[in-house]
Amino acid sequence: MPASFNTAILRDLMRSFINEQRQNLARNGFNALSRMLVVVLHRGSLSQAELGQILALEKSWVSRAVDKLVTQGWVERQPNPADRRGVLLQLTEAGRAEALAVEAVLESHAESVLARVPVTKLPAVLDALAVLRQAFDLPAA
């Protein structure tokens, strides 16, 4: 198979998975800001710039989105002890509860995707996912 075929499979797979996740989140009453809460849940305190880099979002969009999360009472800005001018984003208790609810929807979706894999193929798929995960964890060349 040509390399372009293999890369097309990966791109299509990732696009389909992300689209299904978004649809699942929307059906469960969550919006685009939900992903931000999950990132803060998993990463802990981080700056707006770091959040934008992780999600590959434009700086001005991240700023407006964080303002909305603060207004909702889900995120608070705390002084950054390593940078007097900077702030770190942290989940509030309400934000943590919301992030955990989002996480449950995402987990349920992932389980439903794996449930579509034939049982006899599941070990191979899980092995391939573990290899792919390692590939993502490697530093950029």
N, C-alpha and C positions, 0 to 999 in steps of 0.2 A: 504494500500500500504506500502511496506517496505520502510524504510528511504532511502536506497540506490537508490530506484527508484526516490524518490523526489529529491535527490541530483543530480542524473544523469540528470533530467529535467533541473535543474538550470544550471549545467555545460554545457549541450548541448545548452541551450538557450543563455548563455553568449558567448560561442564559436561561435555560428552562427551569433550573432549580431556583434561581433568584426570582424569576417571574412568578413561579408557584408560591414562593415564600411571601412575596408582596401581596398576592391575591389572598392568601391565607390570613395574613395580618389584617388586611382590609375587611375581610369577612368577619373577623373577630373584633372589629372596632378600633384597630390600631392604625396609626398613620406613619408617614415617612420619618417622623421624629423618634419612633420606637426603636429603630436600629441604633440611634445615638445612645439611648438609655442602656441598651445591652452592651455596647462598647464600654461605657463608663462602669457598668456592673463588673465586667470581666477585667478591665484594666485598672480600676481604682481611680484615684485622683489623676487627672491629666489636664493639660492646657487645651484651650480651644484650637490652637494650631496643631497639636498632636491629634486631636479628634478629627480635624479636617483632613490631615494626612492619612489617617487610618481609613477613613471612609471615602477618600479621594473627592472631597467636596470643596467648592470655592469658599474662600475665606469670608466673604460678605454673607453667603448663604448660611454658613456655620454660625456666624455671629447672630443673625436673625433667629435661627433655630434655637440657639442656646437661650436667647432672650425669652422665647416662647416656653422653653422647658423651665426656666426660672419662674416665669409668671404662673405656670401650672403648679409650681411648688414641688417639682420633681428633681431639680438640680439647684445647687447653690454654688456660688463663687466664693472661694476661700483664698486668703493671701498665700502666695507661693513662697515658702521659706527659702528657696534657692534663688529667688528673683524678686527683689522688692517691688518692682513695677508689675510683675505678672500675677495672675490668679490661676488657681486650679479648680476644675469642676469636680464636684462630688455629688453623689446621689443623696437626696433626703430619704427619710424613712418611706414617705409616699412614693418617691422615685424608685426606691429599691423594690417596693411591692409591685409597681407598674412594670419595671424591668423584668422581674421574675415572672409576671403574667405573660409578657412578650416572649420570654425565653421558653415558657411552657408551650406556647403556640408554635414556635420554631422547632422545638423538640418533637412535638406531635407530627409536624409536617415531615421532618427528616425520617421519623419512624414509618410514616405512611409511604414514603418513597422506597425505603428498604423493604417494606412489606410487599412491594410490587415485583421484587427480584425473586426469581424462582429459588426455592430453598436449596436446591443442589448447586446453584451458582453463587449463593450468598457468601461462603467462605472466600471464594476468589475475588468477589467484589470488595469485601472488607479488606483483604490483603492489598488490592490495588489502591484502595482509598488510603491505607496506611502509607504506601509508597508515595502517593501523590502528596499527602500531608508533609512527609519529609522533604519533598521537592520544594514546597512552599516555605518551609522553615530554613532552607539554605540561603546564605547571604547572596545578594545579587552579584552576578559576575561582572 
